[in-house]
Amino acid sequence: MVFSTISGFLYGIIPLGDIRFYVTDFSIIGFIVSIIFTIIVYFSKPEKQVVAQFKSFGDKYNYVTPNELKIRRLMSVICGVATAFAMLTGDIFNFALFLAVIGLSNIGIVAAVKKEWVLNAAFHYGIIAMISSLPLFGAAALILAKSGTLSILELAKQNNDLLFQKAIYAIGMVGETGVAPFYAAKAEMFRAPGAPYILMIHLSSLLIIIRTVEILLTIS
């Protein structure tokens, strides 16, 4: 069976109750990338961030303490797993759920950093993410009301006029991932010490944006 979109071949469906995972060329690649990077993050040690000192000798290092390490590593793994499953899910609502989990875990990755400017950025991003959940889940409800299904595969077969619903869904995704114009609220989070945990925020946002575009181009 073949998707008539950029998803590629549909190799199979993995049913787990109400959650259905679609195995396609696109989803397999996204899933593998997410899992590999999650494993790398789990076994990696955090960086030592160097802060240049002006009018003084020597540089200052920002370390990730053991207590921060445990929390941020856990949140990074949760973010990576949620991103991997978001690549596979074939349901509009479940994709929104995974996206919400990714947003919360992104906040958790930097929440343990005891720096005021990082916590302020995480707080502002959290407000935007919570507000964006309304158009995200609202659009899923509107799609269900109009088409009678949330399955991406079934929506691809139908001929519905979902332009308005897809636009609202995209707005919700933009807010959850911190894409411009909401990037300013999330940008300061990236300056927090502790790569590769911070890089998980970048990777999850990138994959979610690509996956959302793929979904919106697939359904009609």
BELFENKA-V338570 format. One record per pair of residues at least 24 apart in sequence whose C-alpha atoms are under 10 Angstrom apart, sorted by the first residue. I is the first residue (numbers start at 1). J is the second residue. D is the distance in Angstrom with one decimal. If there is no record, write none. Layout:
i = (I	I)
j = (J	J)
d = (D	D)
This chain:
i = (3	3	3	3	4	4	4	5	5	5	5	5	5	6	6	6	6	6	7	7	7	7	7	10	13	13	13	14	14	14	15	18	18	19	19	19	19	19	19	19	19	20	20	20	20	20	20	21	21	21	21	21	21	21	22	22	22	22	22	22	22	23	23	23	23	24	24	26	26	26	26	26	27	27	27	27	27	27	27	27	27	28	28	28	29	29	29	30	30	30	30	30	30	30	30	30	30	31	31	31	31	31	31	31	31	31	31	32	32	33	33	33	33	33	33	34	34	34	34	34	34	34	34	34	34	34	34	34	34	35	35	35	35	35	35	35	36	36	37	37	37	37	37	37	37	37	38	38	38	38	38	38	38	38	38	38	38	38	39	39	39	40	40	40	41	41	41	41	41	41	41	41	41	41	41	42	42	42	42	42	42	42	42	43	44	44	44	44	45	45	45	45	45	45	46	46	46	46	46	46	46	46	47	47	47	47	47	48	48	48	49	49	49	49	49	50	61	62	62	62	63	63	64	64	64	64	64	64	64	65	65	65	67	67	68	68	68	68	68	68	68	69	69	69	69	69	70	71	71	71	71	71	71	72	72	72	72	72	72	72	72	72	72	72	72	73	73	73	73	73	74	74	74	74	75	75	75	75	75	75	75	75	75	75	75	76	76	76	76	76	76	76	76	76	76	76	76	76	77	77	77	77	78	78	78	78	78	78	79	79	79	79	79	79	79	79	79	79	79	80	80	80	80	80	81	82	83	83	83	83	83	83	83	84	84	84	86	86	86	86	86	87	87	87	87	87	88	89	89	90	90	90	90	90	90	91	91	91	91	91	91	91	91	91	92	92	92	92	92	92	92	92	92	92	92	92	92	92	92	92	92	93	93	93	93	93	93	93	93	93	93	93	94	94	94	94	95	95	95	95	95	95	95	96	96	96	96	96	96	96	96	96	96	97	97	97	98	99	99	99	99	99	99	99	99	99	99	100	100	100	100	100	100	100	100	100	101	102	102	102	102	102	102	103	103	103	103	103	103	103	103	103	103	104	104	104	105	105	106	106	106	106	106	106	106	106	106	106	107	107	107	109	109	109	109	109	109	109	110	110	110	110	110	110	110	110	110	111	111	113	113	113	113	114	115	115	117	117	117	117	118	118	118	118	118	118	118	118	119	119	119	120	120	120	120	121	121	121	121	121	121	121	122	122	122	122	122	123	123	123	124	124	124	124	125	125	125	125	125	125	125	125	125	125	125	125	126	126	126	126	126	127	127	127	128	128	128	128	128	128	128	128	128	129	129	129	129	129	129	129	129	130	130	130	131	131	131	132	132	132	132	132	132	132	132	132	132	132	133	133	133	133	133	133	134	134	134	134	135	135	135	135	135	135	135	135	135	136	136	136	136	136	136	136	136	136	136	136	136	137	137	137	137	138	138	138	138	139	139	139	139	139	139	139	139	139	140	140	140	140	141	142	142	142	143	147	151	152	152	152	152	152	153	153	153	154	154	155	155	155	155	156	156	156	156	156	156	157	157	157	158	158	159	159	160	160	161	161	162	162	162	163	163	163	165	166	166	166	166	166	166	167	169	169	170	170	170	170	173	173	173	173	174	174	174	174	176	176	177	177	177	177	177	177	177	178	179	179	179)
j = (153	156	157	218	156	157	218	156	214	215	217	218	219	213	214	215	217	218	211	214	215	217	218	153	88	89	90	88	89	90	89	91	94	88	89	90	91	93	94	95	151	88	89	90	91	94	151	85	86	87	88	89	90	91	87	88	89	90	91	152	153	87	88	89	90	87	88	87	88	210	211	214	84	85	86	87	88	89	90	211	214	84	87	88	84	87	88	83	84	85	86	87	88	207	208	210	211	80	81	82	83	84	85	86	87	88	207	84	87	80	83	84	87	203	207	77	79	80	81	82	83	84	85	86	87	200	203	204	207	77	80	81	82	83	84	85	80	84	76	77	80	81	196	199	200	203	73	76	77	78	79	80	81	83	84	196	197	200	77	80	81	77	196	197	73	74	76	77	80	195	196	197	198	199	200	72	73	74	76	77	80	196	197	73	73	195	196	197	69	73	194	195	196	197	72	73	193	194	195	196	197	198	193	194	195	196	197	193	194	195	191	192	193	194	195	193	193	192	193	194	193	194	112	113	114	192	193	194	195	112	113	194	112	113	109	110	111	112	113	114	194	109	112	113	194	197	112	108	109	110	111	112	113	105	106	107	108	109	110	111	112	113	194	197	198	108	109	194	196	197	105	108	109	197	102	104	105	106	107	108	109	110	111	197	200	102	105	106	108	109	110	196	197	198	199	200	201	204	105	109	197	200	102	104	105	106	108	109	103	104	105	106	108	109	197	200	201	203	204	105	200	201	203	204	204	204	200	203	204	205	207	208	211	204	207	208	204	207	208	211	212	207	208	210	211	212	211	151	152	150	151	152	153	154	215	140	149	150	151	152	153	154	155	215	136	137	139	140	141	143	144	149	150	151	152	155	169	212	215	216	219	136	137	138	139	140	141	143	144	150	151	152	137	140	150	151	136	137	140	208	211	212	215	133	136	137	139	140	169	172	173	176	212	133	136	137	208	129	133	136	172	173	176	177	204	205	208	129	130	132	133	136	137	173	176	177	176	176	177	201	204	205	208	129	130	133	175	176	177	178	201	204	205	129	130	176	200	201	177	186	189	197	198	200	201	202	204	205	186	189	201	189	192	194	197	198	200	201	189	190	191	192	193	194	197	198	201	189	192	189	192	193	194	192	192	193	188	189	191	192	186	187	188	189	190	191	192	193	188	189	192	185	186	188	189	184	185	186	187	188	189	190	185	186	187	188	189	185	186	189	182	184	185	186	175	176	177	178	182	183	184	185	186	187	188	189	175	176	178	185	186	175	176	185	172	174	175	176	177	178	182	185	186	172	173	174	175	176	177	178	182	172	175	176	172	175	176	168	169	170	171	172	173	174	175	176	177	178	169	171	172	173	175	176	168	169	171	172	165	167	168	169	170	171	172	173	175	165	166	167	168	169	170	171	172	173	174	175	176	168	169	172	173	165	168	169	172	164	165	166	167	168	169	170	171	172	165	166	168	169	165	166	168	169	169	220	219	215	216	218	219	220	215	218	219	219	220	215	218	219	220	215	216	217	218	219	220	218	219	220	219	220	219	220	219	220	219	220	216	219	220	216	219	220	216	212	215	216	217	219	220	216	212	216	209	212	213	216	205	208	209	212	205	208	209	212	205	208	201	202	204	205	206	208	209	205	205	206	209)
d = (8.1	8.3	9.4	8.5	8.3	9.2	8.0	8.6	8.3	9.5	7.4	5.8	9.1	10.0	6.8	9.3	8.0	7.4	9.6	7.0	8.7	9.5	7.7	9.7	9.5	9.6	8.8	9.3	9.3	9.8	9.9	9.1	8.9	10.0	7.1	7.9	7.2	9.6	7.0	9.8	9.9	8.2	5.9	5.8	6.9	8.9	8.6	7.9	9.0	8.7	4.9	4.4	5.5	8.2	8.8	5.5	6.0	5.5	9.1	9.3	8.7	9.3	6.4	8.7	9.0	9.8	8.1	8.1	8.8	9.9	8.6	8.7	8.7	9.1	8.7	5.1	5.1	8.4	9.6	8.4	10.0	9.2	7.7	7.3	9.7	8.5	9.7	8.5	6.7	9.2	8.9	5.6	8.0	7.0	9.4	9.3	8.4	9.5	8.9	10.0	7.7	4.5	6.9	8.2	5.7	6.8	9.5	7.5	9.4	9.5	9.7	7.9	9.9	9.3	9.2	9.9	9.3	5.8	7.2	9.0	6.4	5.1	8.9	9.9	8.7	9.1	8.0	7.9	8.4	9.2	6.6	6.9	9.9	8.7	6.3	9.6	9.1	9.7	10.0	9.4	7.5	10.0	9.3	9.5	7.9	8.6	9.6	7.3	5.8	8.8	8.3	5.2	7.3	9.6	9.1	9.8	9.4	7.9	8.0	8.8	9.9	9.9	8.4	10.0	7.3	9.9	7.3	7.5	9.0	8.7	6.0	6.5	9.8	9.0	7.9	10.0	6.4	8.3	7.9	6.8	10.0	9.3	9.0	9.3	9.3	9.1	7.4	9.1	8.7	9.6	8.6	8.4	8.1	9.5	9.9	9.3	8.2	4.9	5.5	6.4	7.5	9.7	7.2	5.2	5.5	7.4	9.4	7.2	7.1	8.5	9.5	8.7	5.6	7.3	8.7	9.0	9.5	9.3	6.5	8.6	7.2	7.7	9.5	8.1	10.0	9.9	7.1	6.2	9.7	9.6	9.1	9.8	8.2	9.9	9.0	8.9	8.9	5.4	6.8	9.0	9.4	9.5	8.6	9.7	8.5	9.4	9.5	7.6	7.3	9.2	8.7	6.9	9.9	9.0	9.4	9.7	6.8	4.6	7.0	8.1	7.0	8.9	8.7	6.8	9.1	9.7	7.5	9.9	9.4	6.8	8.9	8.9	8.2	9.7	9.2	8.8	5.2	7.3	8.6	5.8	5.4	9.1	9.8	8.6	9.6	9.3	6.9	7.6	8.3	6.2	9.9	9.0	5.9	8.3	9.2	6.4	8.1	9.9	8.9	9.7	9.0	8.8	7.7	9.7	6.6	9.4	9.8	9.8	8.2	8.5	5.5	6.9	9.4	8.8	9.9	7.4	8.0	9.7	7.2	9.2	7.1	9.1	8.7	7.0	9.9	8.8	9.7	8.9	5.9	8.8	7.5	7.2	9.9	8.9	9.1	9.7	9.7	9.0	7.6	8.1	9.7	7.9	7.8	9.5	6.6	9.4	9.5	9.3	8.9	8.4	5.9	5.4	7.0	9.5	9.0	9.5	8.9	5.5	4.7	5.7	8.4	9.7	9.8	9.7	9.7	9.0	9.3	6.2	9.3	8.7	9.1	9.1	5.3	6.5	6.6	9.7	9.5	9.7	8.4	10.0	10.0	8.8	6.9	9.7	9.2	5.8	8.1	9.7	9.2	6.7	8.8	10.0	9.8	9.5	9.0	9.7	9.9	9.8	9.7	9.4	9.5	8.9	9.8	8.3	6.6	6.6	9.8	8.0	9.0	9.0	8.3	9.6	9.9	9.4	9.4	8.4	9.7	9.9	9.3	9.3	9.8	7.8	7.2	8.2	9.2	9.3	7.6	7.9	8.6	9.5	7.3	9.3	9.8	9.3	7.1	9.3	9.9	8.5	8.5	8.6	7.4	8.6	9.3	6.7	9.0	9.9	9.5	6.0	6.8	9.0	8.9	9.3	9.1	8.3	9.3	9.3	9.9	8.8	9.2	9.7	9.1	9.4	8.5	8.2	5.9	9.5	8.9	9.5	9.5	8.6	9.2	9.2	9.6	9.4	6.9	7.2	8.9	8.2	6.8	8.8	9.8	6.9	8.8	8.9	8.7	7.9	9.8	9.5	10.0	9.9	7.3	8.0	9.2	9.7	8.3	9.9	7.3	8.4	9.4	9.0	9.4	9.6	6.2	5.5	8.5	7.7	6.3	9.7	9.1	8.0	9.5	8.8	9.8	8.6	8.8	8.6	5.7	6.0	7.6	5.7	5.8	9.4	7.6	6.9	9.5	8.2	6.4	8.5	9.3	10.0	9.7	9.3	5.6	7.6	8.6	8.4	9.2	7.2	8.0	8.6	8.7	5.1	5.5	9.2	9.8	8.9	9.8	8.7	9.8	8.9	9.0	9.7	9.8	9.3	9.7	9.9	6.1	7.2	9.6	8.1	7.6	8.1	9.6	8.3	9.0	9.1	5.7	4.6	7.7	7.8	9.6	9.7	8.7	7.8	8.4	7.9	8.7	9.8	9.4	10.0	7.4	4.7	7.3	7.9	5.1	6.0	9.5	9.9	9.5	9.6	6.0	8.3	8.1	7.2	9.5	9.5	9.9	7.2	9.1	9.4	5.6	6.1	8.5	6.8	5.0	8.6	9.4	9.5	9.5	9.9	6.8	4.9	7.5	7.2	4.2	6.5	9.4	9.0	8.6	9.4	7.7	7.9	10.0	8.6	8.0	7.8	8.9	8.6	5.2	7.0	8.4	5.7	5.2	8.9	9.5	8.4	7.7	8.8	9.1	7.1	9.1	9.5	9.6	9.7	9.5	10.0	9.2	7.2	9.3	7.4	6.2	9.5	9.7	8.2	7.8	8.3	9.9	9.9	7.9	5.1	6.4	9.2	9.7	9.0	5.6	4.4	5.9	9.3	7.9	8.0	8.0	6.7	8.6	5.7	8.5	5.5	9.8	6.5	9.4	8.2	6.2	9.2	9.9	8.0	9.9	9.9	9.4	6.4	9.5	8.9	9.1	8.9	8.9	8.8	9.1	7.4	8.4	8.2	9.5	8.2	7.5	7.6	9.4	9.7	8.0	9.7	8.8	9.7	8.9	9.3	8.3	5.4	8.5	7.7	7.8	7.9	8.3	9.6	8.8)
